[in-house]
């Protein structure tokens, strides 16, 4: 399945740079219900849709709403506030 996912091409049959990993290939420790595979479509230019029933396998925009912070190659920013203060 990894090799098939890596071969997926774009909507105009253009080649994509897809990467497919198991969590164990990326993280030193994996807990709880980890996904079987993690797929980065075309260097994170595309993502898998979270819904079904569309007329096409390519959607021109996010199928579930705004998608400005789902993924990034460079960094992740998180804040932990033990007192639960909204900022």
Secondary structure, DSSP 8 states (H G I E B T S, - for coil): -HHHHHT---TTS-----EEE-HHHH-S---SS--S-EEEBTTTTB---S----SSS--SS-TTS--SSS--SS-------TT----
